[in-house]
Amino acid sequence: MPTQKEQSFRNHAKLDPPYHFVAGLALLTNLVIGIVLLVLSLHTQPLLATWIVILSALLLIFFVRLRTYPLKVQDRVIRLEERLRLEALLPEPLRKRIPELNEGQLIALRFASDDEIPELVELTLEKNFSRKQIKERIRNWRPDHWRI
């Protein structure tokens, strides 16, 4: 198994080129061609061209959903893992405030090391940090190589 590069705020997002660029671009191009075909054939075969546009749009919707549904499931699992982790790491006063953290905040906190979690959670609750603001404040990045 190849070694994985060190993860940080700048490089933690992942793109899958065959999926995001090749397939996505092909489906988007297909929709554009379908629309052009529809415009060009309005007086000859509008039904066929309309059907092609509808199918192209459906394929694009499936393409987006194929990515977003698994990510949502992963977010739910991460949220559960982080709540359990926070229960173990936070002092009692902060532990009671875990339900105040939103999904995005919990997901961002997964990258913080155990040592900096209490301080980061307190700041997040105090200043209502966004996902990005939390990630920018992490000093010791805890990589997540399992995210798909």
N, C-alpha and C positions, 0 to 999 in steps of 0.2 A: 504494500500500500504506500503510495507516495506521501511524503510528509506535507502537512498543510502549513501554509505560511501563517505567520502571526497575525491575528485578527485585531482590528482597531476600529474606531469610529469611521475612519476614512474608507476602509475596505470591507466592512462587514456585509454590505448588501451584495446579493448574488444575482447574476443574470445568466440564463441558459441560452447562449447564442442560437442554437438550432430552434429552440422554442420561441424565444422572444423576437428574434430578428428574422430568421428564415420563414418560419411558419406564420408568424404575425404579419410580416410584410406581404407574403403570398396571399393571405386571406384578405388583407386590406386592398391589395391590388385587384383581387377577384371582385370585390364589392365595387370598386371604382369602374372596372371594365363593365360590370353588369349595369351600372347606372348609365354609362356612356352608350351601351347597347340599347338600353331602354329609350334614351333620348333619340338615338338614331333610328329606332324602329317604331316610333310612336304611330306612324301611319301604316305600317305593314304588319308587324306581329307584336303588338303591345302585350298580349297575354303571356307569351313565352318570355319576353324580356323582363316583364314584371315578376314572373316566377323566379327567374334567375337572380334578380335583385333580392327577393325575399329569402331565397335559399342562401345567398351570399351573406346577408345580414344575420341569418340564423347561425351559420357557421362561425361568424365572428363572435356572436354572443356565446356560443358553446366554448370557443377558444378562451375567452375571458373567464367564464365561469369555471372552466377546467382548472384554472390556476387559483382563482379566489376561494373556491370552496375548501380545498385542502389547507390553504393558508389560514382560513378561519378556524378550522379544527385544530391546527397547530397552535393558534393563538389561545384557544380555550385550554389546551393542555398546558401551555406555558403559564397562563394565568393561574391555574391550579398549582403547578409546581412552585411558582413564586410565592403564592400565599403560604404554602407549607414551609418554604425556605424562610420567609419573613417571620413566621411563627416561631421558628427555632432561633433566629438571629437577633430579633429586636427585643429591647427591654420592655417591660410590661406597659408603660404608658403609650409607647408607640405601637405595640402589638394590638391594642384596642382600636387603633386608628387604621388598621389595614383595610377595612371595608371602604374607607374614603378614597383609596387609590383606584383610579379608573383602569380600564383594560390596557390602554396604551402605556400608561405609567408602569404597570406591572411588567409588561412585555419589555420595556426599555431597561428596567432594573435587573433583568436577568444577566446583563453584561457586567454588572458591578461586582467586584470581589466581596467576599464576606466581610472583610474589615471595614469597607467604606459604606456598607448598606445602611447602618443606623443613621449616619450623618446625612446620606443622600435621601433617605426616606423622609427624614425630618424636614430637610430643605424643600423637598417635593411637596409635602403636605402644607408647609408654610407658604410657599410661593406658587403653588399649583403649576409646577414645571410641565412642559410638554414632553413628548417622547424624545424629540431631538435635543431639547435642553438637558434632559437627564443624561443622555448618551454623551453629550459634549463635556459633562462634568465628571465623567468616570476617569479615574486616574489609573487604576489597575484593571485592565480589560479582561473579562472572563469570556473567552470565545464560545460561540455556539456554532459548531460545525454540523450540527444535526438538522438545522433548518433546511427545508427543501425549497 
